[in-house]
């Protein structure tokens, strides 16, 4: 102890007070002695909430096989980028083996769903686009479709095809971003550089169309904010020619790399039964072999008019989740190419005057048009009373929007079924029995975006 320093003495009572003040309450991973049997059973990853009510006898599991005084409970995170955002995971370790784990969320607490009740339906797209900031256009799409369903709005064909084009390009950029960060998590700095290079190609096009690289507010109830700009065909064609070639580079860099294969094969395994019981969707469900993709199973927009395959795995490990996303990039390129061929002419938004402002040129010519424009942008429009749930396939799984309208210009209630939030509950199953060194790879394979978890 150096001169001037004082020894800090903490009594046992003060220590207990400090621990209680920093506790997250029910979210905490408690020691075995203080954990209810049912909760401990779920944390272990042995039993799941099977819809049919089937279960496993609690008495069959030996919870005391490892003495409690030989294990250690630690915190991992919240540390970005290793936990992909402000995600905290509590782990009980036996040496370097993970016995139990529990995700702890709530550090972002943006309150976007409550904010949506203070915004008009017209302003809602500016709010939801910030939830999943890696796939903002899909958030805008599901919100717009939910509002349009309540209003029984008919969307022009060109607007629908533009929505498909933008959503699939956004899916490609999201998966490429995952490829980049997943490579970095496993020590491949080259993959991080390559991934950002290809993502930049797509973000450049999105900026040309919407004016922004992210959080676009482009897909709105009634259609899209603006038509595709001049030269869009050549830009999309360049993207479709470049991405498959780059994916081959990813294959060479990672897929056949022995160190990469050893880090992901057989790591974080989740079975079909476990994935279904935990309501997992998206690539982590398809990696177990379940061909569930809302674009195929419950088609929306014009997905029933394009040809593409649903990519599935067989083992459900981290490698399968990697392979599914890698091949889904190529399938999205196929969809984009077909959308470009089928793109019709016509209006890019509905002409219903209740939701669509008058053309900008009319404002200088007509007082009625000016008043119409002013009223729509200050008060918005009223949506008939009712409730509705609409779901689409985002890059992370089923993205749903539940809206309740009381007949006013603002929603009475908005709830978003965020796939990252639901998929996070599969982490204890994936991490159980694995090594702490593999935990970052497993967390990355879930591809969580904490913006939509703590929305």
C-alpha positions in Angstrom: 0.0 0.0 0.0 1.5 3.4 -1.0 1.6 6.5 1.1 -1.7 8.3 1.3 -3.8 5.2 0.4 -6.3 3.8 2.9 -7.5 0.3 3.2 -11.2 0.0 2.4 -12.9 -2.3 4.8 -16.4 -3.6 3.9 -18.5 -5.4 6.4 -20.5 -8.4 5.5 -23.8 -6.5 5.8 -22.5 -3.7 3.5 -21.4 -6.3 1.0 -24.9 -7.9 0.9 -26.4 -4.4 0.4 -24.0 -3.7 -2.5 -24.9 -7.0 -4.2 -28.6 -6.4 -3.8 -28.4 -2.9 -5.3 -26.7 -4.3 -8.4 -29.0 -7.2 -8.8 -31.3 -7.6 -11.8 -33.9 -9.4 -9.8 -35.7 -12.3 -11.5 -33.2 -12.1 -14.4 -30.3 -13.0 -12.2 -28.7 -16.5 -12.4 -29.0 -17.6 -8.8 -26.8 -20.3 -7.1 -28.2 -23.8 -7.2 -29.4 -23.6 -3.6 -31.6 -20.6 -4.2 -32.9 -21.5 -7.7 -36.4 -23.0 -7.9 -36.4 -26.4 -9.4 -38.5 -25.5 -12.5 -36.4 -22.4 -13.3 -33.2 -24.4 -12.8 -34.5 -27.0 -15.2 -35.1 -24.5 -17.9 -31.7 -22.8 -17.4 -30.0 -26.1 -17.8 -31.6 -26.5 -21.2 -33.1 -29.9 -20.4 -36.8 -29.1 -20.4 -38.7 -26.8 -22.7 -42.2 -25.4 -22.9 -43.5 -27.9 -25.4 -46.9 -26.7 -26.7 -48.5 -30.2 -26.4 -47.8 -30.2 -22.7 -45.3 -33.0 -22.9 -42.3 -32.8 -20.5 -39.6 -34.7 -18.9 -39.7 -36.0 -15.3 -37.8 -33.5 -13.1 -36.7 -36.3 -10.9 -34.7 -37.9 -13.7 -32.1 -35.1 -13.8 -29.2 -35.2 -11.4 -28.8 -31.6 -10.4 -26.2 -32.3 -7.7 -23.8 -34.2 -9.9 -21.3 -31.3 -9.5 -20.8 -29.8 -6.0 -21.8 -26.2 -5.8 -18.5 -25.2 -4.1 -16.6 -26.3 -7.2 -18.5 -24.1 -9.6 -18.3 -20.4 -10.3 -20.9 -17.8 -11.5 -19.5 -15.1 -13.7 -20.8 -12.2 -15.8 -20.1 -12.0 -19.6 -20.9 -8.5 -20.8 -22.5 -6.2 -21.4 -19.5 -5.8 -23.7 -19.8 -4.7 -27.3 -18.8 -6.2 -29.8 -18.3 -9.6 -28.1 -21.9 -9.8 -27.0 -23.2 -8.0 -30.1 -24.6 -5.1 -28.0 -25.6 -4.5 -24.4 -26.3 -8.1 -23.7 -25.2 -9.6 -20.3 -25.0 -13.3 -19.9 -24.5 -14.9 -16.5 -22.8 -18.3 -16.6 -22.2 -21.0 -14.1 -18.8 -22.7 -14.9 -17.2 -25.9 -13.9 -13.7 -25.0 -14.9 -14.1 -23.8 -18.5 -17.3 -25.7 -19.1 -20.6 -23.9 -19.1 -23.1 -25.6 -16.9 -25.9 -23.0 -16.9 -26.3 -19.6 -18.6 -28.9 -16.9 -18.5 -29.3 -13.8 -20.8 -29.9 -10.6 -18.9 -31.4 -7.8 -21.0 -32.8 -4.3 -20.4 -29.7 -2.1 -20.6 -30.9 -0.2 -23.7 -34.6 0.4 -22.8 -35.5 2.6 -25.7 -39.2 2.4 -25.1 -40.1 2.5 -28.8 -43.4 0.7 -28.5 -44.6 3.2 -26.0 -43.3 6.1 -28.1 -45.4 4.7 -31.0 -48.5 5.6 -29.0 -47.5 9.3 -29.1 -46.8 9.4 -32.8 -49.3 9.5 -35.6 -49.7 6.5 -38.0 -47.9 8.6 -40.6 -44.9 9.2 -38.3 -44.7 5.5 -37.1 -42.2 4.4 -39.8 -39.6 6.8 -38.4 -39.9 5.0 -35.1 -39.9 1.3 -36.0 -37.1 1.7 -38.5 -34.7 2.2 -35.6 -35.4 -1.0 -33.8 -33.5 -3.4 -36.0 -31.0 -0.9 -37.3 -29.3 -3.5 -39.5 -32.6 -4.3 -41.3 -34.6 -1.1 -41.0 -36.6 -1.5 -44.2 -38.1 -4.8 -43.0 -39.3 -3.0 -39.9 -40.9 -0.3 -42.0 -42.5 -2.9 -44.2 -44.2 -4.9 -41.4 -45.5 -1.7 -39.7 -46.8 -0.4 -43.0 -48.5 -3.7 -43.9 -50.2 -3.7 -40.5 -51.6 -0.2 -40.9 -52.7 -0.9 -44.5 -54.5 -4.0 -43.4 -56.5 -2.0 -40.8 -57.3 0.6 -43.5 -58.0 -1.9 -46.2 -55.6 0.0 -48.5 -54.8 -1.3 -52.0 -51.1 -0.8 -52.8 -50.0 -0.2 -56.5 -48.1 -3.1 -58.0 -45.0 -1.1 -58.6 -44.9 0.0 -55.0 -45.1 -3.7 -53.9 -42.3 -4.8 -56.2 -40.1 -1.8 -55.0 -40.8 -3.0 -51.4 -39.6 -6.5 -52.3 -36.5 -5.1 -54.0 -35.5 -3.0 -51.1 -36.3 -5.7 -48.5 -34.1 -8.3 -50.2 -31.2 -5.9 -50.7 -31.5 -5.1 -47.0 -31.5 -8.8 -46.2 -28.3 -9.2 -48.2 -26.6 -6.3 -46.4 -27.7 -7.6 -43.0 -26.4 -11.1 -43.7 -23.1 -9.7 -45.0 -22.8 -7.6 -41.9 -23.3 -10.8 -39.9 -20.6 -12.5 -41.9 -18.2 -9.6 -41.2 -18.8 -9.6 -37.4 -18.9 -13.3 -37.1 -15.6 -13.5 -38.8 -14.2 -11.0 -36.4 -15.6 -12.9 -33.4 -13.6 -16.0 -34.6 -10.4 -14.1 -35.4 -10.8 -13.4 -39.1 -10.1 -9.7 -39.4 -10.1 -10.1 -43.2 -13.7 -11.2 -43.2 -14.6 -8.0 -41.3 -12.9 -5.8 -44.0 -14.5 -7.8 -46.9 -17.9 -7.8 -45.3 -18.0 -4.0 -44.9 -16.8 -3.6 -48.4 -19.8 -5.4 -49.9 -22.2 -3.9 -47.4 -21.0 -0.5 -48.5 -22.0 -1.3 -52.1 -25.6 -1.9 -51.1 -25.8 1.0 -48.6 -24.6 3.3 -51.4 -27.6 2.2 -53.5 -30.0 2.5 -50.5 -28.7 6.0 -49.9 -29.3 6.9 -53.6 -32.9 5.7 -53.3 -33.9 6.8 -49.8 -31.5 9.6 -49.1 -30.1 7.7 -46.0 -27.8 4.8 -45.4 -29.8 3.5 -42.4 -33.2 4.3 -40.7 -34.7 5.3 -44.0 -38.4 6.0 -43.4 -38.8 4.9 -47.0 -41.5 2.3 -46.8 -44.6 4.0 -45.5 -48.3 3.1 -45.2 -49.6 3.5 -48.8 -46.5 2.7 -50.7 -42.9 4.1 -50.7 -41.7 7.6 -50.2 -40.2 8.1 -53.7 -39.8 6.3 -56.9 -36.6 4.5 -57.9 -34.0 7.1 -59.3 -32.6 7.2 -62.8 -29.9 4.5 -63.3 -31.3 2.2 -60.6 -31.3 -0.8 -63.0 -27.6 -0.5 -63.6 -26.8 -0.1 -59.9 -28.9 -3.2 -59.0 -27.3 -5.2 -61.9 -23.8 -4.3 -60.6 -24.8 -5.6 -57.1 -26.2 -8.8 -58.4 -23.0 -9.4 -60.5 -20.7 -8.6 -57.6 -22.2 -10.3 -54.6 -22.0 -14.0 -55.8 -18.4 -13.5 -56.8 -17.7 -12.1 -53.3 -19.5 -15.0 -51.7 -17.1 -17.4 -53.4 -14.3 -15.4 -51.7 -16.0 -15.9 -48.3 -16.2 -19.6 -49.1 -12.5 -19.8 -49.8 -11.6 -17.6 -46.7 -13.8 -19.4 -44.1 -15.7 -22.5 -45.3 -12.7 -24.6 -46.1 -10.5 -23.2 -43.4 -9.6 -25.9 -40.9 -9.4 -23.6 -37.8 -12.7 -22.0 -38.7 -14.4 -25.5 -39.1 -13.0 -26.6 -35.7 -14.4 -23.5 -34.0 -18.0 -24.0 -35.4 -18.7 -27.6 -36.2 -20.6 -29.4 -33.3 -20.6 -26.1 -31.3 -23.9 -24.7 -30.0 -26.1 -27.6 -31.2 -29.8 -27.2 -30.9 -32.3 -29.8 -32.1 -35.5 -29.3 -34.1 -37.6 -30.1 -31.0 -35.8 -27.5 -28.9 -35.9 -24.8 -31.6 -39.7 -25.3 -32.1 -40.4 -25.4 -28.4 -38.5 -22.2 -27.9 -40.3 -20.4 -30.8 -37.0 -19.9 -32.6 -37.4 -18.6 -36.1 -35.2 -17.6 -39.0 -31.8 -19.0 -39.8 -31.3 -20.7 -36.4 -34.6 -22.6 -36.9 -33.8 -23.5 -40.5 -30.3 -24.6 -39.4 -32.0 -27.5 -37.5 -33.6 -28.7 -40.7 -37.1 -27.1 -40.4 -37.9 -25.4 -43.8 -39.9 -22.6 -42.2 -39.7 -19.3 -44.1 -42.7 -16.9 -44.1 -41.9 -15.9 -47.7 -42.7 -19.5 -48.7 -45.0 -20.8 -46.0 -47.2 -17.7 -45.6 -46.4 -15.6 -48.7 -46.8 -11.8 -48.6 -46.2 -9.1 -51.1 -45.4 -11.0 -54.4 -43.1 -13.7 -53.0 -45.4 -16.3 -54.5 -44.5 -15.0 -58.0 -40.7 -15.5 -57.6 -38.6 -18.7 -57.5 -36.2 -19.3 -54.6 -35.2 -22.1 -52.3 -35.5 -22.3 -48.5 -32.0 -23.1 -47.2 -31.9 -25.6 -44.3 -29.2 -27.3 -42.3 -29.1 -30.8 -40.7 -27.2 -30.6 -37.4 -28.3 -27.3 -35.9 -24.8 -26.2 -34.9 -22.9 -22.9 -35.4 -21.6 -24.1 -38.7 -25.1 -24.8 -40.0 -26.2 -21.4 -39.0 -23.3 -19.9 -40.8 -24.0 -22.0 -44.0 -27.7 -21.1 -44.0 -27.0 -17.3 -44.0 -24.2 -17.6 -46.5 -26.5 -19.4 -49.0 -29.5 -17.1 -48.2 -27.4 -14.3 -49.6 -27.3 -16.1 -53.0 -31.0 -16.8 -52.8 -31.8 -13.2 -52.2 -29.7 -12.3 -55.2 -31.9 -14.6 -57.2 -35.0 -12.9 -55.9 -33.6 -9.4 -56.7 -32.8 -10.5 -60.3 -36.4 -11.7 -60.8 -37.9 -8.5 -59.2 -35.9 -6.4 -61.6 -37.3 -8.3 -64.5 -40.9 -8.1 -63.3 -40.8 -4.4 -62.2 -43.8 -2.7 -63.7 -44.4 0.9 -64.4 -47.0 2.9 -62.6 -47.5 4.7 -59.3 -45.2 4.1 -56.4 -47.8 5.0 -53.8 -51.6 4.8 -53.4 -53.6 7.7 -54.8 -56.0 7.6 -51.9 -56.2 11.2 -50.7 -56.8 10.1 -47.1 -53.2 9.0 -46.7 -51.3 10.5 -49.6 -50.4 14.2 -49.7 -50.9 16.0 -53.0 -48.0 16.3 -55.4 -45.5 19.0 -54.4 -46.1 21.0 -57.6 -49.8 21.3 -56.7 -49.0 23.1 -53.4 -47.9 26.2 -55.3 -51.0 26.2 -57.5 -53.9 25.3 -55.1 -54.9 26.5 -51.7 -56.9 23.3 -51.2 -53.7 21.2 -51.9 -51.7 23.3 -49.4 -54.3 22.8 -46.7 -54.5 19.1 -47.5 -50.7 18.8 -47.3 -50.6 20.7 -44.0 -53.4 18.7 -42.4 -51.9 15.3 -43.3 -48.4 16.2 -42.0 -49.6 17.8 -38.8 -52.6 15.6 -37.8 -52.0 12.5 -39.9 -55.0 10.3 -40.9 -57.4 8.3 -38.8 -57.3 4.5 -38.9 -60.6 2.5 -38.4 -60.9 1.0 -34.9 -59.6 -2.6 -34.8 -56.6 -4.7 -34.1 -54.3 -6.7 -36.4 -51.1 -8.7 -36.4 -48.9 -9.0 -39.5 -45.7 -11.0 -39.8 -42.9 -11.1 -42.3 -39.5 -12.9 -42.6 -36.8 -10.5 -41.5 -33.1 -11.6 -41.7 -33.4 -12.8 -38.1 -36.7 -14.6 -38.3 -40.4 -13.8 -37.8 -40.9 -10.1 -37.4 -44.4 -9.3 -36.4 -46.3 -6.1 -35.7 -49.5 -6.0 -33.6 -51.4 -2.8 -33.8 -54.6 -1.7 -32.0 -56.4 1.3 -33.3 -59.2 3.2 -31.4 -60.2 5.1 -34.5 -57.9 8.0 -33.8 -54.9 9.3 -35.7 -52.5 7.5 -33.3 -52.3 3.8 -32.5 -53.8 2.8 -29.1 -51.2 0.1 -28.8 -48.2 -1.1 -30.8 -46.3 -4.3 -30.1 -43.5 -5.7 -32.2 -42.6 -9.4 -32.1 -38.9 -9.0 -32.4 -37.1 -12.2 -33.6 -33.8 -11.3 -31.7 -35.8 -11.1 -28.4 -37.4 -14.5 -28.9 -34.2 -16.1 -30.3 -32.1 -15.1 -27.3 -33.9 -17.6 -25.1 -32.3 -20.4 -27.1 -28.8 -19.3 -25.8 -28.9 -21.4 -22.6 -29.7 -24.5 -24.7 -26.9 -23.8 -27.2 -24.3 -22.9 -24.5 -25.0 -25.8 -22.1 -22.1 -28.1 -21.9 -19.8 -26.0 -24.1 -16.6 -24.2 -23.4 -16.5 -20.6 -22.4 -14.1 -20.0 -25.3 -16.9 -21.0 -27.7 -19.5 -18.7 -26.2 -18.7 -15.7 -28.4 -19.1 -17.9 -31.5 -22.5 -19.2 -30.3 -23.8 -15.7 -29.4 -22.7 -14.5 -32.8 -24.5 -17.3 -34.5 -27.8 -16.1 -33.1 -27.3 -12.7 -34.8 -29.0 -10.7 -32.1 -29.7 -6.9 -32.6 -30.2 -5.4 -29.2 -32.1 -2.5 -30.6 -35.1 -4.7 -31.2 -34.6 -6.7 -28.0 -34.8 -3.7 -25.7 -37.2 -1.9 -28.0 
